[in-house]
Amino acid sequence: MPASSLLRKLSICCLVTALTLLARPSAAADGPRSLAQVSLQDIQQAAVALVHVVTTPEVESAIFRVDRKYREADLSRSTAGFGTDFLIYNQVFDGYWGAALSTGTLDETFELTGSDGEPVLLDIERDVESAQLSAGLALPFTGHFKLRPYISGSYIRLDSDTDILAGDDALELPPGYLTWSADGFSTTATLEAIYDRWQDNGGRLQLEGVYSLAYIHNESDIEGDVERSLDNSGWGHTLELSARWSAPTGLYTRGRPWRWSTYLSHTNFIDLDEEALGFSYYLELGGGISYEVNVRPLDWFGIRFIGFDAGLILGEDVEGYSVGISFK
């Protein structure tokens, strides 16, 4: 095989893995994936998966751990955000606005098979940063049910660096093939359906469904002479269903109550190729505590609760935990 063709295949492989969050091997269980199986479509799908997970609404800060025969990965995602309804005078509906900053870090080591059948061991470190603004409406239908449609725009920055830890010396690539960066944008349309009912005993039931449709575009700047840039664009769909129950703890601070809660949620990344993400859904089970503050700055929007949640993440080929501070 010509050296240029071999270098091109390995560069494509490095890009795929650098854009993959928690990719699982697609080869048979008795061996790692081959370099020859990687395509440009794989790179595009992996890029869409990465950006979509980082910018998806309602995905809280989380730690993921993947431990496979040919891949080990540690991923962290942190989000600092705020969203609230605000009053629109003389209208039957309210407005909604939100903002969020998200960061993600992935460190993974995996093994692939080179053209000569020898293993190639790669180590990837990558960082993701995202800034997001949202605006929309809150449409009440009853005293317990409302819909909240809104649009979000995000700027995304990705940086990645890959090292070859083991492999044939002939497969060694110059740093340009292993180091890349990308600036991207995404536009997301989200529809939330919210059911909220208080009980006579102080208990509160909250049911929520969140559907997001995102169009993602990012342009990767690749150092080297084989691929100068790669246009990664595509659609992403996410559906989250959650249920939460909360009740008074009997504890008060400055005359205001503390409440405990428990929740169960299901997040499904619809239409994302499992080769790019490593999983298509996960379940989260957890609980938390919140403090009732009941403030309305400038008589425009309100914050009723400040809370802390922690949960366990379980799913096919993924496990981890999430933590978060919420303002609602």
N, C-alpha and C positions, 0 to 999 in steps of 0.2 A: 504493500500500500504506500503511495507517495506520502512523503512527510507532511506536505501542506494539507492533504486531505485528512490525515490523522490528527494534525493540530486543530483543524477546523472542528472535527467531531468532539474533541476534548473540550474546546472552548465552548461549544454549544452545551455540553454536559455541565460545565461549571456555571454557566448562566442559569440553566434550569434549576440546579440545586440552590444557587444563591437567591433565586426568587421564590423558592418553595418554603412554606412555613414548617410543615411537619410531614413531609412527603414520606410515604411508605413504599417499600419495594414493590414493583409490579411483576418482577420475575418470579419464577417458581420458587417454592419455599426452600429448595436445596441449593440455591445460589443467588448472588447479588445480580442487580440489573446490569445489562451490557451497555456500553457507550453507543453502540450502533443503533440502539432502540430510541435514542433521543432525537426529537424533531423540533423544528421552529415553532410548530403549534404547541408543543409542550412548554416552551419558554413563555409564549403568550398567555397560556392558561395559568401558569404558575405566577406570572406577574399580576394577573387579574385577581387570583386568589389571595395573594399577599396584601394588595392594596385594599381589597374588599373587606377582609377581616379587620384590618386596622381601622377603617373608617366606618364600619357598620354601627348604626345607633344601637343602644341598649346592650352592647357587649362591654362588660365592666373590666376592671383591671384583673388580670389573671396570670397564673403560672402554669405552663404545660410541660409535661415530661414524656418523652418518647424513648423507649429502650427496646431496640430490636436487634436481631442477630447481625444485621449489616448497617444499622443506623442508631445513633444516640443523639438526642437533641434536648436542649433546655431553652424554652422560650418564655419571655416575660412581656406582658403588655400592660401599660399603665395609662389611665385616662383621667384628666382633670376637666370636668365639665359642669355646666349648669344649664337648665332649661325650665321655663315656666310659662304659664298662661298669663296674659295681661288684659286688663279691662279696656274694651272699646265702647265708648259712651254711645248711648242711643242705638245699640245694635243687639240682636238676639244671640250673637256669637262673640267670642273673645279671640284675641290674637295669641300667637305663640312665638317665642324666640329662644334660641339656645346657642351656646358656643362651647367648644371643646378643644383641648390639646391632647394629643395621643403620642406615645412613644412605644417602640417595641425593640427588643434585643433578642437575637437568636444566636446560639453557639451550638454547632452540630458537627459531628464526625460521622462519615459514612464510607462504605466501600462499594466500588463498582468494578466491572471486569473490563480490562483493556482488550485491544484487538488481538493480542497474542495470548489471551486467556489468563494473563497475570492480573492480580488484584491491584487496584489503584485506590489508595486511601486519601480522602480529602477532608480538610477541616475548613469550615466556613464560619465567619463572624460577620453579622450584618445588623444594621441599625435603621430604624424607620421613624420618621417624625411626621406628624400630621396636624394641621390646624383647620378647624371646621366651624362654619357659621350656618345657622338654621333659622327659618322663618316660615310661619304658617298660620293656621286657624285652629280654634277649639270650638267644636259644634256640639252643644248639649242637645240631646234628644229627650231625655227624662232626667229626673233628679238623681239617677244612679248610673246613667249610661251616656257616653259622649264619644265622638270621633275627633281625631286630631290629625289632619293632613298637613304635611310641611315639606319644604324643599331644603336640602343641605348642599353646600359647596365646600370642597376640601382641597387643600394644597398638600401634596405628599412629597417627601424627600427620602430617597433610599440610598444607602451606601453599603457596599459589600466588599469583603476581602477574603480570598480563598488561598489556602496553602496545600500543596501536595505533600503529604506526610510519608507516603511510600508509593513505589511504582517504578517502572522501567525508566532509566535515565533519558531514553529517547522521547518519552512522553512529557518531559518537563517543559513547561510553557513559560515564556517571559511574563513579568508581572502584569503587563497590559491585558492579558487574557483572563487574569484572575481577579482584577480589580475593576469595579465599575460603579457608576452612580446614575441616578435617575431622578428627574423632576416630573411630577405627575399631578393631575387634577381629576377629581371625580365629582359628579352631580348625582345626588340621591333623592328620590321621591319616597317618602315614608307615610304610611297610614297606620295610626294607632287606634285600636278599639278598646275602650276602658270601661269596665263595670266596677263600681265602688259602692259598697253598701255597709252602713253601720248597723250593729245589732243593739238591742235594748240593754244587754249586759256590758256594753262598751267594746265588744269585739268588732272587728272590721274585716270584711272580705273584699279582696281586690283581684279581679280577673283582667288579664291584658293580653291582647294579640298585637304584634307589631310586624308589618310586612314592609320590606325595603327593596326598591329596585334602583340599582346604581349603574351608571355608565362611567367607565374608568378608562383614562388615557394616561400613559406615561411614556416618555422617551428616554431610553437608556443610552448613556454615553459610555462607550466601551473603548478602553485604551488598547491599541494594537492596530494591525493592518488588515485583519480578516473581516471584522464587523465593526463599522464605525458607530452605528446606532441601530436600535431595534424598536419599532413602534409596537408597544404592547397596549392594545385597546380591547375592551369587551364589556359584557353585561354581567352583573352579579345580582342574585336574588337571595334574600334572607327572610326567614319566618321565625319569630319567637313567640311562644305561648307560655304564659306564666300564671301562677296562682299564689297569693300571699294571704296569710291569716295573722292578724295582730290582736293583742289584748292588753289591758292595763297591767302593770306590774305591782301597783299599789305604792310605788315610790314617787315622791315629789321633790322637786328642787325649785325654790322660790315660788311655790304654789302651782307649778306646772308639772304635769305627769310624765313619767317614763313608760314606754310601751315595749313589749317584746313581740317578736314576729318570727314566723317560719315561712319558707317559700320553696316552690319547685318550679323550675323552668326548663323548657326544651328549645334549643336553638338549632335550626336546620339551615345550612348553607346550600340552597337549592341550585342545582345545575352546575356546581363546581366539581370538576373532575377530581376524584380522590387521589389520582396520581400527583396532583398539584398541591393538595392540602393535607392529605394523609387521613382525613376523616371528613364526613359530610354533616355530622350532627354531634351534639353532646347534651347531656342532662346535667343540671346543676341543682343540688339540694343544700339548703343552708338556712340560716336564721340570723337574727340581729336584734338590736335595741335602738330605739329612737326617743328623742326628746321633743316635746311639743313646744314650739316657740311662738307661733302665731304672730308673725310680723308682716306688715305690708308697707314696704318703703315707698314713699311718695304717693301712696294710695293708688298705685298703678299695678304692681304685681305682688304676690304674696309668697311667703315661705312658712309652711305650717310645721314641718318636722325636719329635724337634723338627725340622721341615723347612721349607724355602722352595721354593715353586713359582712358575713363570711360564709363561704360555701365550698362544697366539694364538687369537682367536675368529673363526670364519668361518661364514657362512651366507647364505641368500638375503636380500638387502637389509640385512645387518648385518655389521660387522667391528669388531674391537677387540682388546683384550688383557686378561689377568687376572694378578694377582699375589696371593700369600697366604702367610701363615705358619701352619703346622699343628702340632697336638699330637695324637699318636696313641699 
